């Protein structure tokens, strides 16, 4: 008879450590030995590393954009531009506060792992059984383990009772939170029991083998502590920031040199005066060009998104995880407790026929039903037992058997029956037995429940039941046999059936997996259970059954690329330990995938922290919750789909702002670089700052804008983003120059400012016209950049429309009537309405350009425009795979043609054969009578 065999994770013990483990069980270690080993191995606890809150707050002032803002802030203070100084300082502080307080990232994963250790342990020391603090245990300590104990350190079972008696029994240990196994495991003499597992049945002495960071759970803590990678979102923001800072500084330096030596505003001024004047002018332009609000708007957008997710019972601990969740293309999900309920449940059983015998399985031809099976198993169940299997069977019986459901008191009394005697389970007999009286007939019978091979033997053999058990085993189901006596002497047993037990999938798991597939996310199941159990659960969840034994990830004969291919192609992993989960995430990330990881146990914590987005599910351990970026408060995984959709909406808002802001910066820098070089023309500092502050402040409402959700994982596509920004920025510059030339040459407005030349006619008018144009036209482009398609495909929210349009209406009225306090000269109704109308039409034209570029964009084009060694290699790889796919597709088409032709020939032959038979039948049925 086949059985699903538990495969234990091997834990190596060095010869030096092994020499310390031969402690006399009833003597234990002496105080001197404990002190010596504590000095050698340390306390039985996880080392703490806490970050300084002040240093963490200051870290939010780091980054390319922040550095440029800080330099501009310092220079503003030096030149006594206190308004600029105050604005820049406020932006820096607000951005840091949003990041620090909104995230409130809990860096307590190690504390939570430490708290999972038992607090007190019963230990033999100096010849006495005493209670000591668990953190004082050392290798070689002899500890007593009993029902309900949390195991305080990795230890080896001695096969000796607490008082020294020899024990042939086993301990039943629940280590689901460590290994992800859904079923408790039985461990006997010589086996290793892991720290933080729970004793479910039995008692035994054990010798401590490893403590603290060297334990199984300690290795998980170590994996967490070494995972300190920069987040994906931070890399993207730094890339955008570096790009903008480089072009801004490059142009600022050139402008500074031109204004000092090439085209100074007043060539007669001394050199120091020209330097100071030029530096102030360039400083103002730089402040306006820098995306001052980029970090703040990104943080606010994510904070608003976190608030929206909280209403759906999805708690975001790290704000940037929202953006990263939108880009996740592979979701690695722990099986036990995440995809499944982590509760053994009654599954479809095997039922025998009544009156069956060893040779005659048909019997009377009438099958025992499910209620017969569960009722007899209930007879042979121990009341109040904490065993997971007993609990599952009793629960199923009480829910499905009519006479048990209708009881007023849910105790062990059974209407119509009386249990006269009960024999509990023991490791030798491997079954439980009850002697029962049927009160209606007065007849007695014995009901037994136990290991399938034992029950089959007691009924004298049963090949059909044996085959059913083998089928259960091949599918990873736990089986129990049930039989009863049918004679007055109560010695002849008849097979009733075989119970099958499985940790069932959550009701919403299959639907959630399908939803993830619809959103372009591949789901991979990860479990510490056996491979056959993983395959059965995958089948029930609607997944493919390609489940890889995780030990294959450590195959030294394969190179890393081959291992990554294995990870990508399979649907899940079995027999997984924490290092395996960590390895899976690491390998997938090396291929360029953004990986999400869900889990609930201590064993999931390292992978949760390593993943781009770690998701702790409802009912998770403190360790998993602390290591995760997102915590689900509702049961199951259905809220993950809500989280993905919400995060993709947030992603679109952030990408929309980034595209708009980069294009605006390029437009701003190009226009003023040329205007200063060619005409010595610029805007008054107050108007430049008004453009920067008013427009960025208005775009904060993008956080509540309606967004179009992508059906595929979102990507920043920096090559596309920067190229499109350049094109839009260049076209905006051309539009600005068209306004400048029409106003300057067509209308005859001077380039001189009102402040310097108040007596010159029309002085300052051109500056105000250009202020209104530069303020409105790029700002209206945000209505286009908010979507990859045409702007009218998804209308923005009314709040967004009113705020963005409102700022430009304010700018229009200020320009029409003039506000001297802000250096704005009156331009009249015609120019004011005309400029705003042209800006409205221009954003619609630019929208067509944007759609065309996005639709024509490809990775091949990215490589041509931005060739790097890595991109070229990836393109070659893609072309090779594309070629293979094309050949396969061509062969499939040819094979289909042959198949269809063959099917046609077969169908034709069958038709001909049928026609012949029909003719032959007609001829044979025709009789010719001759008179």
BELNORUR-V627020 format. One record per backbone hydrogen bond with DSSP energy under -0.5 kcal/mol. NH is the residue of the N-H (numbers start at 1). CO is the residue of the C=O. E is the energy in kcal/mol with one decimal. If there is no record, write none. Layout:
{{NH/CO/E} {NH/CO/E}}
This chain:
{{5/3/-0.7} {8/6/-0.7} {18/14/-2.8} {19/15/-1.7} {20/17/-1.5} {21/18/-1.5} {23/21/-1.3} {27/24/-1.6} {28/24/-2.9} {29/124/-0.9} {34/30/-2.3} {35/31/-2.3} {36/32/-2.3} {37/33/-2.4} {38/34/-2.3} {39/35/-1.8} {40/36/-1.2} {41/37/-3.4} {42/38/-2.2} {44/135/-2.4} {45/43/-2.0} {53/51/-0.5} {56/52/-2.3} {57/53/-2.3} {58/54/-2.5} {59/55/-1.4} {60/57/-1.4} {61/58/-2.0} {62/59/-1.4} {67/63/-2.6} {68/64/-2.0} {69/65/-2.4} {70/66/-2.5} {71/67/-2.3} {72/68/-2.5} {73/69/-2.5} {74/70/-2.4} {75/71/-2.5} {76/72/-2.2} {77/73/-1.8} {78/74/-2.3} {79/75/-2.3} {80/77/-1.1} {81/76/-3.0} {82/80/-1.5} {85/81/-2.6} {86/82/-2.7} {87/83/-2.3} {88/84/-2.7} {89/85/-2.4} {90/86/-2.3} {91/87/-2.3} {92/88/-2.2} {93/89/-2.4} {94/90/-2.9} {95/91/-2.3} {96/92/-1.9} {97/93/-2.6} {98/94/-2.5} {99/95/-2.2} {100/96/-2.5} {101/97/-3.1} {102/97/-0.6} {102/98/-1.8} {103/98/-0.6} {103/99/-0.8} {104/100/-1.5} {107/105/-0.7} {108/106/-0.7} {112/108/-2.4} {113/109/-2.1} {114/110/-2.2} {115/111/-2.4} {116/112/-0.8} {116/113/-0.6} {117/114/-1.5} {121/132/-2.7} {123/121/-0.6} {123/130/-3.7} {124/142/-2.9} {125/123/-0.7} {125/128/-3.1} {126/29/-1.9} {127/27/-3.3} {128/125/-1.8} {130/123/-3.3} {130/128/-0.9} {132/121/-2.9} {132/130/-0.5} {134/119/-2.5} {136/133/-1.9} {137/134/-1.5} {140/208/-2.6} {141/138/-2.1} {142/124/-0.7} {143/141/-0.6} {143/206/-3.0} {144/122/-2.8} {145/143/-0.5} {145/204/-2.8} {148/199/-3.0} {149/146/-2.2} {151/149/-0.6} {151/197/-2.7} {154/210/-1.1} {155/193/-2.5} {156/207/-2.8} {157/155/-0.5} {157/191/-2.7} {158/205/-2.5} {161/165/-4.2} {164/161/-2.0} {167/159/-2.6} {171/187/-3.1} {172/201/-2.3} {173/171/-0.7} {173/185/-3.2} {174/198/-3.0} {175/173/-0.8} {178/175/-1.0} {179/175/-3.0} {180/175/-0.6} {180/176/-1.6} {185/173/-2.8} {187/171/-2.7} {187/185/-0.5} {190/157/-3.0} {191/188/-2.1} {193/155/-3.0} {196/151/-3.5} {197/194/-1.9} {198/174/-2.2} {199/149/-2.6} {200/172/-3.4} {200/198/-0.6} {201/172/-1.3} {204/145/-2.3} {205/160/-3.0} {206/143/-2.3} {207/156/-2.4} {208/141/-3.1} {209/154/-2.6} {210/154/-1.4} {214/211/-1.9} {215/212/-1.5} {219/215/-2.1} {220/216/-1.1} {221/217/-1.7} {222/218/-2.2} {223/219/-2.1} {224/220/-1.8} {225/221/-2.3} {226/222/-1.4} {227/224/-1.2} {228/226/-1.1} {235/231/-1.8} {236/232/-2.0} {237/233/-2.8} {238/234/-2.4} {239/235/-2.2} {240/236/-2.7} {241/237/-3.1} {242/238/-3.1} {243/239/-2.2} {244/240/-2.5} {245/241/-2.9} {246/242/-2.5} {247/243/-2.1} {248/244/-2.2} {249/245/-2.8} {250/246/-2.5} {251/247/-2.1} {252/248/-2.4} {253/249/-2.6} {254/250/-1.9} {255/251/-2.8} {256/252/-2.5} {257/253/-2.2} {258/254/-2.4} {259/255/-2.9} {260/256/-1.6} {261/257/-2.6} {262/257/-1.2} {263/258/-4.4} {269/266/-1.8} {274/270/-2.5} {275/271/-2.7} {276/272/-2.5} {277/273/-2.8} {278/274/-2.8} {279/275/-2.7} {280/276/-2.1} {281/277/-2.2} {282/278/-3.0} {283/279/-2.3} {284/280/-2.1} {285/281/-1.9} {286/282/-2.6} {287/283/-2.6} {288/284/-2.1} {289/285/-2.2} {290/286/-2.7} {292/290/-2.7} {294/291/-1.7} {297/293/-3.8} {298/294/-2.2} {299/295/-2.4} {300/296/-3.0} {301/297/-2.6} {302/298/-2.1} {303/299/-2.5} {304/300/-2.7} {305/301/-1.9} {306/302/-2.5} {307/303/-1.9} {308/304/-2.0} {309/305/-2.5} {310/306/-2.0} {311/307/-1.1} {312/308/-0.5} {312/309/-1.2} {313/310/-1.6} {314/309/-2.0} {315/313/-0.5} {315/631/-3.1} {316/314/-0.5} {317/315/-0.6} {317/629/-3.1} {318/629/-1.2} {321/318/-2.0} {322/319/-2.0} {323/319/-0.5} {324/320/-1.8} {325/321/-2.4} {326/322/-1.2} {327/323/-0.7} {327/324/-0.7} {328/324/-0.6} {328/325/-0.7} {329/594/-2.1} {330/594/-1.5} {331/522/-3.1} {332/330/-0.6} {332/596/-3.4} {333/331/-0.7} {333/524/-3.0} {334/598/-1.4} {335/526/-2.4} {338/335/-1.5} {339/334/-0.9} {339/335/-1.3} {340/335/-2.4} {341/504/-2.2} {345/502/-1.9} {347/500/-3.2} {350/498/-2.5} {352/496/-2.5} {353/361/-0.6} {354/366/-3.5} {356/353/-1.4} {357/360/-2.8} {361/359/-0.6} {364/354/-3.2} {365/362/-2.4} {367/365/-0.5} {368/352/-2.8} {373/369/-1.9} {374/370/-2.5} {375/371/-2.6} {376/372/-2.2} {377/373/-1.8} {378/374/-2.0} {379/375/-2.0} {380/376/-1.5} {381/378/-1.6} {383/381/-0.6} {385/382/-1.6} {391/387/-2.4} {392/388/-2.0} {393/389/-2.2} {394/390/-2.5} {395/391/-2.3} {396/392/-2.2} {397/393/-2.4} {398/394/-2.5} {399/395/-1.4} {400/396/-1.8} {401/397/-2.5} {402/400/-0.5} {404/401/-0.6} {405/401/-2.3} {406/402/-1.9} {407/404/-0.9} {410/408/-0.5} {411/409/-2.2} {415/413/-0.5} {417/414/-2.3} {418/437/-1.8} {420/418/-0.8} {420/435/-2.7} {421/435/-1.3} {423/433/-3.3} {424/422/-0.6} {430/426/-2.7} {432/449/-3.1} {433/423/-2.1} {434/447/-2.4} {435/421/-2.6} {436/434/-0.6} {436/445/-3.2} {437/418/-2.8} {438/443/-3.1} {439/416/-1.9} {439/437/-0.9} {440/416/-0.6} {441/438/-0.7} {442/438/-3.3} {445/436/-2.3} {447/434/-2.9} {448/483/-2.5} {449/432/-2.2} {450/481/-1.9} {451/430/-2.3} {454/451/-0.8} {455/451/-2.1} {456/452/-2.7} {457/453/-1.6} {458/454/-2.1} {459/455/-1.4} {460/457/-1.2} {461/456/-2.9} {466/462/-2.3} {467/463/-2.4} {468/464/-1.8} {469/465/-2.4} {470/466/-2.4} {471/467/-2.2} {472/468/-2.4} {473/469/-2.7} {474/470/-2.4} {475/471/-1.1} {475/472/-0.6} {476/473/-1.3} {477/472/-2.8} {478/501/-2.3} {480/499/-1.9} {481/450/-2.6} {482/497/-2.2} {483/448/-2.0} {484/494/-1.8} {485/446/-1.8} {486/492/-2.0} {490/487/-1.2} {493/458/-0.6} {493/491/-0.6} {494/484/-3.2} {496/482/-2.4} {497/482/-1.7} {498/350/-2.5} {499/480/-3.3} {501/478/-2.8} {502/345/-2.0} {504/343/-0.8} {504/502/-1.0} {506/339/-3.0} {509/506/-1.2} {510/506/-0.6} {512/508/-2.4} {513/509/-2.6} {514/510/-2.1} {515/511/-2.5} {516/512/-2.5} {517/513/-2.2} {518/514/-2.2} {519/515/-1.3} {520/517/-1.7} {521/516/-3.0} {522/329/-2.5} {522/520/-0.5} {524/331/-2.7} {525/571/-2.3} {526/333/-2.9} {527/573/-2.3} {534/530/-2.1} {535/531/-2.3} {536/532/-2.0} {537/533/-2.5} {538/534/-2.4} {539/535/-2.3} {540/536/-2.0} {541/537/-1.4} {542/539/-1.2} {543/538/-2.7} {547/545/-2.0} {548/546/-0.6} {548/572/-2.9} {550/574/-2.9} {552/549/-2.4} {553/550/-1.9} {554/551/-1.5} {555/552/-1.3} {556/554/-0.7} {558/555/-1.3} {563/559/-1.9} {564/560/-2.5} {565/561/-2.2} {566/562/-1.9} {567/563/-2.1} {568/564/-2.6} {569/565/-2.3} {570/566/-2.0} {571/546/-3.0} {572/546/-0.9} {573/525/-2.7} {574/548/-2.4} {575/529/-2.4} {576/527/-1.9} {580/577/-1.1} {581/577/-1.8} {582/578/-2.3} {583/579/-2.1} {584/580/-2.7} {585/581/-2.1} {586/582/-2.3} {587/583/-2.9} {588/584/-2.2} {589/585/-2.1} {590/586/-1.7} {591/587/-1.0} {592/589/-1.5} {593/588/-1.9} {595/593/-0.6} {596/330/-2.8} {597/613/-2.4} {598/332/-2.5} {599/615/-1.7} {602/177/-0.8} {603/177/-2.4} {604/601/-1.2} {605/601/-0.7} {605/602/-1.1} {608/604/-2.4} {609/605/-1.9} {610/606/-2.1} {611/607/-2.4} {612/595/-1.3} {613/595/-1.7} {615/597/-3.6} {615/613/-0.5} {616/614/-0.5} {616/630/-2.8} {617/599/-2.0} {617/615/-0.5} {618/634/-0.7} {620/617/-1.2} {621/600/-2.9} {625/621/-2.4} {626/622/-2.4} {627/623/-1.7} {628/624/-1.4} {629/614/-2.5} {630/614/-2.5} {631/315/-3.0} {632/616/-3.2} {633/313/-2.7} {634/313/-0.8} {640/637/-1.9} {641/637/-0.7} {641/638/-0.7} {642/638/-1.0} {643/639/-2.4} {644/640/-2.7} {645/641/-2.5} {646/642/-2.6} {647/643/-2.6} {648/644/-2.2} {649/645/-1.7} {650/646/-2.1} {651/647/-2.6} {652/648/-2.2} {653/649/-1.7} {654/650/-2.4} {655/651/-3.1} {656/652/-2.3} {657/653/-2.2} {658/654/-2.7} {659/655/-2.7} {660/656/-2.2} {661/657/-3.1} {662/658/-2.6} {663/659/-2.2} {664/660/-2.3} {665/661/-2.3} {666/662/-2.5} {667/663/-2.5} {668/664/-2.8} {669/665/-2.8} {670/666/-2.7} {671/667/-2.4} {672/668/-2.1} {673/669/-2.3} {674/670/-2.1} {675/671/-2.9} {676/672/-2.3} {677/673/-1.8} {678/674/-3.3} {679/675/-2.3} {680/675/-0.9} {680/676/-0.7} {681/675/-2.0} {687/684/-0.7} {688/684/-1.9} {689/685/-2.5} {690/686/-1.9} {691/687/-2.0} {692/688/-1.9} {693/689/-2.9} {694/690/-2.2} {695/691/-1.6} {696/692/-1.5} {697/693/-2.5} {698/694/-2.1} {699/695/-1.7} {700/697/-1.2} {701/698/-1.6} {702/699/-1.8} {703/700/-1.7} {704/701/-1.9} {705/702/-1.3} {709/707/-0.5} {714/326/-2.3} {721/717/-2.8} {722/718/-2.9} {723/719/-2.2} {724/720/-2.8} {725/721/-2.1} {726/722/-2.4} {727/723/-2.5} {728/724/-2.8} {729/725/-3.0} {730/726/-2.8} {731/727/-2.5} {732/728/-2.5} {733/729/-1.9} {734/730/-1.9} {735/731/-2.2} {736/732/-2.4} {737/733/-2.5} {738/734/-2.1} {739/735/-1.9} {740/736/-2.5} {741/737/-2.8} {742/738/-2.2} {743/739/-2.7} {744/740/-3.0} {745/741/-2.3} {746/741/-1.5} {747/742/-2.0} {749/743/-2.4} {757/753/-2.0} {760/757/-1.1} {763/760/-1.7} {764/752/-2.1} {765/762/-1.7} {766/750/-0.5} {766/762/-0.6} {768/764/-1.8} {769/765/-2.6} {770/766/-2.5} {771/767/-2.0} {772/768/-2.5} {773/769/-2.3} {774/770/-2.9} {775/771/-2.0} {776/772/-2.3} {777/773/-2.1} {779/775/-0.5} {780/776/-2.7} {781/777/-1.0} {782/779/-1.2} {783/780/-1.8} {784/781/-1.5} {785/781/-2.4} {786/782/-1.0} {787/784/-1.5} {793/790/-1.9} {794/791/-0.6} {801/797/-2.3} {802/798/-2.8} {803/799/-2.3} {804/800/-2.3} {805/801/-2.6} {806/802/-2.0} {807/803/-1.9} {808/804/-1.2} {809/805/-2.2} {810/806/-2.3} {811/807/-2.1} {812/808/-2.3} {813/809/-2.6} {814/810/-2.4} {815/811/-1.9} {816/812/-2.7} {817/813/-2.3} {818/814/-1.9} {819/824/-0.8} {822/819/-1.5} {823/820/-1.7} {824/819/-2.4} {825/764/-0.5} {825/823/-0.5} {827/815/-2.1} {828/816/-1.4} {831/827/-0.5} {832/828/-1.9} {833/829/-2.8} {834/830/-2.2} {835/831/-2.6} {836/832/-1.6} {837/833/-2.4} {838/834/-2.5} {839/835/-2.2} {840/836/-1.7} {841/837/-2.1} {842/838/-2.8} {843/839/-1.7} {844/840/-0.9} {845/841/-1.6} {846/842/-2.7} {847/843/-1.4} {848/844/-1.1} {849/845/-1.4} {850/846/-2.4} {851/847/-2.3} {852/848/-2.2} {853/849/-2.4} {854/850/-2.4} {855/851/-2.3} {856/852/-1.7} {857/853/-1.0} {862/858/-1.8} {863/859/-2.3} {864/860/-1.7} {865/861/-2.4} {866/862/-3.3} {872/868/-2.6} {873/869/-2.2} {874/870/-2.3} {875/871/-2.6} {876/872/-2.3} {877/873/-2.2} {878/874/-2.7} {879/875/-2.8} {880/876/-2.3} {881/877/-2.4} {882/878/-2.7} {883/879/-2.3} {884/880/-2.2} {885/881/-2.5} {886/882/-2.4} {887/883/-2.2} {888/884/-2.6} {889/885/-3.0} {890/886/-2.5} {891/887/-2.4} {892/888/-2.7} {893/889/-2.3} {894/890/-2.2} {895/891/-2.9} {896/892/-2.5} {897/893/-2.1} {898/894/-2.3} {899/895/-2.7} {900/896/-3.4} {901/897/-2.5} {902/898/-2.9} {903/899/-3.2} {904/900/-2.3} {905/901/-2.4} {906/902/-2.8} {907/903/-2.6} {908/904/-2.5} {909/905/-2.7} {910/906/-2.6} {911/907/-2.3} {912/908/-2.6} {913/909/-2.9} {914/910/-2.7} {915/911/-2.2} {916/912/-2.5} {917/913/-2.4} {918/914/-2.1} {919/915/-2.4} {920/916/-2.9} {921/917/-2.6} {922/918/-2.1} {923/919/-2.3} {924/920/-2.3} {925/921/-1.4} {926/923/-0.9} {927/925/-0.6} {929/927/-0.7} {931/929/-0.5}}
